[in-house]
Amino acid sequence: MKRPGPLLTLLAGLVLAAFLLTLNATTGTKSASSSYQEQSPSPAPVSSPASPTPAPTPSVSPSASRAADADYAGRTDDDTAAIAVSVRDGRAIAYFCDGRTQESWLKGDVEDDGTLRLTGKHGAKLEGTLEDGKEIDGTVEVSGTRHAFTADRAKKPSGLWRATATVRSAKIDGGWIVLKDGSQVGVVTRDGEPSPAPRIDPATGAVTVDGQRLTARPATP
């Protein structure tokens, strides 16, 4: 038998080498492919819900019923006397007067809801309520007699007036209530003895008592 020639042996070796190279390349590719692990996609970031905007806190306004700084004047329901009240900074004074011999000065606090509880000499007392800053409704008790009254908000010169002085060695204390119709009710005491008061000039407060000119001024707490 004839041996293959050198040329054929060389060609066979080249073919075998080529086959082995191809096989190694394929195996390497598979190994590389199998060793590759696809990374899982990162989870999408979760956005936190926006915090709700806090509602604005309503401002607290003062009580609408807060007693207004003002003067109030009117008559008792039985029309036997007049009553005037002056309110300033939570304090109040009041004057009850029948224009002849009976009078009383009272004073006290005003509550935030407009309630008044005033007291005076000899057990006098006044209880009332300020209604929307327009009027005071209540009762006043003087010398054991109770009177219901309504005092409307007064505009100058209406309101409460007072004059004190010493005339001819006598201590003078006069009180006047000027009503919205211009009428006046007042009493002057001389050393504690009451009598009807002369009229004052509501524009200036000027008044003459026992021949001496005095000046009455708006009375406030």
C-alpha positions as CSV (number, residue, x, y, z in Angstrom):
1,M,0.0,0.0,0.0
2,K,1.2,3.4,-0.9
3,R,1.7,5.9,1.9
4,P,0.2,9.4,1.5
5,G,2.5,12.0,0.4
6,P,3.8,14.8,2.5
7,L,1.5,17.3,0.9
8,L,-1.6,15.4,1.8
9,T,-0.3,15.0,5.4
10,L,0.2,18.8,5.6
11,L,-3.2,19.6,4.3
12,A,-4.8,17.2,6.8
13,G,-3.0,18.9,9.6
14,L,-4.1,22.3,8.5
15,V,-7.7,21.2,8.3
16,L,-7.5,19.7,11.8
17,A,-5.9,22.8,13.2
18,A,-8.6,25.0,11.7
19,F,-11.3,22.7,13.1
20,L,-9.8,22.9,16.6
21,L,-9.6,26.7,16.4
22,T,-13.2,27.0,15.4
23,L,-14.2,24.6,18.2
24,N,-12.3,26.7,20.8
25,A,-13.8,29.9,19.5
26,T,-17.3,28.5,19.8
27,T,-16.7,27.1,23.2
28,G,-15.2,30.4,24.4
29,T,-18.2,32.3,23.1
30,K,-20.6,30.0,24.9
31,S,-18.6,30.2,28.1
32,A,-18.6,34.0,27.9
33,S,-22.3,34.0,27.2
34,S,-23.1,31.6,30.0
35,S,-21.0,33.5,32.5
36,Y,-22.8,36.8,31.7
37,Q,-25.7,37.4,34.0
38,E,-28.1,40.1,33.0
39,Q,-28.4,42.6,35.8
40,S,-31.9,43.1,37.1
41,P,-33.1,46.6,36.5
42,S,-32.9,48.9,39.5
43,P,-36.4,49.5,40.9
44,A,-37.8,52.9,40.0
45,P,-37.5,55.4,42.8
46,V,-40.7,55.8,44.8
47,S,-41.7,59.4,45.3
48,S,-43.0,60.3,48.7
49,P,-46.4,61.9,48.6
50,A,-46.2,65.6,49.2
51,S,-47.1,66.7,52.7
52,P,-50.4,68.6,52.7
53,T,-50.0,72.3,53.2
54,P,-51.3,73.2,56.6
55,A,-54.4,75.3,56.6
56,P,-53.8,78.9,57.9
57,T,-54.7,79.3,61.5
58,P,-57.5,81.8,61.7
59,S,-56.7,84.9,63.7
60,V,-58.6,85.3,66.9
61,S,-60.4,88.6,67.0
62,P,-61.5,90.2,70.2
63,S,-65.0,89.4,71.3
64,A,-67.5,91.2,69.2
65,S,-69.5,91.8,72.4
66,R,-66.6,93.6,74.1
67,A,-68.0,96.7,75.8
68,A,-67.3,99.7,73.6
69,D,-65.7,102.8,75.1
70,A,-68.6,105.2,74.8
71,D,-71.2,107.1,76.8
72,Y,-74.8,106.0,77.1
73,A,-77.9,107.9,78.3
74,G,-81.6,107.4,78.6
75,R,-84.6,107.3,80.9
76,T,-86.0,104.7,83.2
77,D,-89.0,102.7,81.8
78,D,-91.3,104.4,84.3
79,D,-90.0,107.8,83.2
80,T,-89.3,108.9,86.7
81,A,-85.6,109.4,86.3
82,A,-82.7,109.4,83.9
83,I,-79.6,107.2,83.8
84,A,-76.2,107.7,82.1
85,V,-73.3,105.3,81.9
86,S,-69.7,106.0,80.8
87,V,-67.5,103.0,79.7
88,R,-63.7,103.2,79.3
89,D,-61.2,100.3,79.2
90,G,-63.3,97.8,81.0
91,R,-64.5,100.2,83.7
92,A,-67.8,102.0,84.0
93,I,-69.4,104.7,86.1
94,A,-73.1,105.5,86.1
95,Y,-75.3,108.2,87.4
96,F,-79.0,107.9,88.4
97,C,-80.9,111.1,88.9
98,D,-84.5,112.2,89.2
99,G,-83.8,115.9,88.7
100,R,-85.1,116.8,92.1
101,T,-83.5,115.2,95.2
102,Q,-82.6,111.7,94.4
103,E,-79.3,110.7,92.8
104,S,-76.7,108.0,93.0
105,W,-73.2,107.5,91.5
106,L,-72.2,103.9,90.8
107,K,-69.1,102.3,89.5
108,G,-67.6,98.9,88.6
109,D,-66.2,96.6,85.9
110,V,-67.5,95.6,82.5
111,E,-67.1,92.0,81.5
112,D,-65.9,90.9,78.1
113,D,-69.4,89.8,77.2
114,G,-70.8,93.3,77.9
115,T,-72.2,92.6,81.3
116,L,-72.2,95.4,83.9
117,R,-72.5,95.1,87.6
118,L,-72.0,98.5,89.3
119,T,-72.4,99.5,92.9
120,G,-72.9,102.8,94.8
121,K,-73.5,104.1,98.3
122,H,-76.4,103.0,100.5
123,G,-76.8,99.7,98.6
124,A,-77.3,101.2,95.2
125,K,-76.6,98.8,92.3
126,L,-76.9,98.6,88.6
127,E,-77.1,95.4,86.5
128,G,-77.1,95.7,82.7
129,T,-75.9,94.4,79.4
130,L,-74.3,96.2,76.5
131,E,-76.2,95.3,73.3
132,D,-73.9,95.4,70.3
133,G,-72.3,98.7,71.4
134,K,-75.6,100.5,70.7
135,E,-77.4,100.6,74.0
136,I,-77.4,99.3,77.6
137,D,-80.4,97.5,78.9
138,G,-80.8,96.7,82.6
139,T,-82.1,97.7,86.0
140,V,-80.9,100.1,88.6
141,E,-81.9,100.0,92.3
142,V,-81.7,103.1,94.4
143,S,-83.2,103.6,97.9
144,G,-84.8,100.2,97.7
145,T,-86.6,101.0,94.4
146,R,-85.8,99.1,91.3
147,H,-86.1,100.7,87.8
148,A,-85.7,99.1,84.4
149,F,-84.0,101.3,81.9
150,T,-82.6,101.6,78.4
151,A,-79.6,103.9,77.7
152,D,-78.8,104.6,74.1
153,R,-75.3,105.3,72.9
154,A,-74.8,109.1,73.2
155,K,-73.2,111.6,70.9
156,K,-71.8,114.8,72.4
157,P,-73.0,116.9,74.0
158,S,-75.3,114.1,75.2
159,G,-74.0,112.0,78.1
160,L,-72.8,112.4,81.6
161,W,-71.4,115.6,83.1
162,R,-70.0,116.5,86.5
163,A,-68.7,119.6,88.4
164,T,-67.2,119.8,91.8
165,A,-66.1,122.9,93.7
166,T,-66.2,124.8,96.9
167,V,-68.6,127.8,96.9
168,R,-69.0,130.0,99.9
169,S,-67.4,127.3,102.1
170,A,-69.9,124.7,100.9
171,K,-68.7,121.7,99.0
172,I,-70.6,121.6,95.7
173,D,-71.0,118.3,93.7
174,G,-73.2,118.5,90.6
175,G,-74.2,115.8,88.2
176,W,-76.1,116.2,84.9
177,I,-77.4,113.9,82.3
178,V,-77.9,115.5,78.8
179,L,-80.3,113.4,76.7
180,K,-80.3,113.1,73.0
181,D,-83.3,115.4,72.6
182,G,-81.4,118.2,74.4
183,S,-83.2,117.9,77.7
184,Q,-81.2,117.9,81.0
185,V,-81.7,116.1,84.3
186,G,-79.4,117.0,87.2
187,V,-78.9,117.4,90.9
188,V,-76.5,119.6,92.8
189,T,-75.6,118.8,96.4
190,R,-74.3,121.4,98.8
191,D,-72.6,119.7,101.7
192,G,-74.6,116.6,101.0
193,E,-78.0,118.4,100.6
194,P,-79.5,117.7,97.2
195,S,-81.5,120.1,95.1
196,P,-82.4,120.5,91.4
197,A,-79.4,121.6,89.3
198,P,-79.3,124.7,87.0
199,R,-78.8,124.0,83.3
200,I,-75.4,123.7,81.9
201,D,-74.2,125.1,78.5
202,P,-73.7,121.8,76.7
203,A,-71.3,123.4,74.3
204,T,-68.9,124.5,77.0
205,G,-70.1,122.9,80.2
206,A,-70.5,126.4,81.8
207,V,-72.9,126.6,84.7
208,T,-73.6,129.1,87.5
209,V,-74.1,127.7,91.0
210,D,-75.0,130.1,93.9
211,G,-73.7,133.0,91.8
212,Q,-70.4,131.4,91.0
213,R,-69.5,130.2,87.5
214,L,-68.3,126.6,87.3
215,T,-67.4,124.3,84.5
216,A,-69.0,120.9,84.2
217,R,-66.9,118.3,82.3
218,P,-67.8,114.9,80.8
219,A,-67.5,112.3,83.5
220,T,-65.5,109.1,82.7
221,P,-64.3,106.2,84.9
